[in-house]
Amino acid sequence: MADGAAAVELAMDKVRKKQRTDPVGPRLDEMVALLRGWLDEHPSPSAHDAAEVEALVRRLEAAASPDAKAEAHEHHKELSALVGKLGKAIDKAAPPRLDLALPGLAFPPRLMDEAIFSHLLSVGLFDVAETLRQEARLESVGGRPCAQLASQLRELHAACAAMGARDARPAIEWTARHAARLAAGGAALRFMLHRLQFVECLAAGDSRGALEYLRSQLAEATAREAAAAEPLDDPRAQLRRLAGAIAFAGRLRASPYAELVAPARWAHARERLAADGMRMLGLCRTPPLLELVDAGAIALPRLHKLATVLQTKYEAAVASRHLPIEVDLGPRFQHHSVFCCPVSREVSSAGNLPSLLPCGHVISAESLAKLARGSRNLRFKCPYCPSESTLGAALALTL
């Protein structure tokens, strides 16, 4: 916004300077001075002054010579160009009309309430989320009871908060309770958390407690599970290295094992815990509203530019819920599979599911209906191979 204001100020300065060098004003002043001087000399002009009038006209025409007219025309042309640039600078600096990018597109209030509720839970504002739930009378979000979702996220946030205080025990308990749902990735996470807790014992100088923890928690089975997520590290070598660190209990920072107490290990484990937990709950790691803002920052400028070019055609396209162009948000925002029909070039939706033909090719349900002409028994040729099929033989796919 500051850069835009500076561009507007620069454009205005150029217009002001150009206005101050306008040649028309001095020419007009010269002609007015000639007329006033002549009238002073001839207060009561008569027909006998015809020769002097002709001389005055010639002097006035000289002041308005073709060269002077050309100079004035060129100046006004340059001034008009600068004024046009000033207008463009103002348009560029002004906040965009985002309503042009999404004309007449209304969001259901319930959907907005659910998005805000999910966001508040994701960032740990549970009291605010509960207030919103009561005022909006929300019972479920995405088919999941609000109370259940809040309880699950509260538990995950408590474990992450403890990690911030360098206490991995709540996180270890959380991963143990959800080991089945975390699957293979959970084994690697548990090993990472146990290793951090073991190192904390060593850092505190408790070599006996660290040795007992190594025997009871960091057993070979746990390390073998972690090997699936860390194939380049030998689990036995990891345990041997951790056992060797016991000799430097209380002075790890000045030992060959100093990397074990690096603060980045706790930050990495906490991020891994949050990411795995959100994934297990079927939620995005990024808070929902932040995800929406980031996606909008990518899409809205392109849609706004398209709307200013197409105008009424763009409004008609948005009304049909199909944009004239594809807006690629990048892999970060791809949270589920997307199918684009190779025949119609349209993305599948709940009302237009992809359909699998017997030959193995997939097209949209609408393209399939057009090929079959609405008949379940009419045989038609696949658009991509010589095989024939019918509407009844196609299988609807759910992404």
DATA-V489878 format. One record per helix or strand. SS is the DSSP state (a for helix, b for strand). FROM is the first residue (numbers start at 1). TO is the last residue. Records with the same first field share a line. If there is no record, write none. Layout:
SS=FROM-TO + FROM-TO
//
This chain:
a=2-20 + 23-41 + 47-63 + 66-93 + 98-101 + 109-122 + 126-136 + 146-164 + 169-177 + 179-203 + 207-216 + 220-226 + 235-248 + 252-254 + 258-261 + 263-280 + 288-310 + 312-319 + 331-333 + 365-372 + 391-393
b=140-141 + 144-145 + 340-340 + 347-347 + 349-349 + 352-352 + 354-356 + 362-364 + 380-381 + 388-389 + 395-396
//
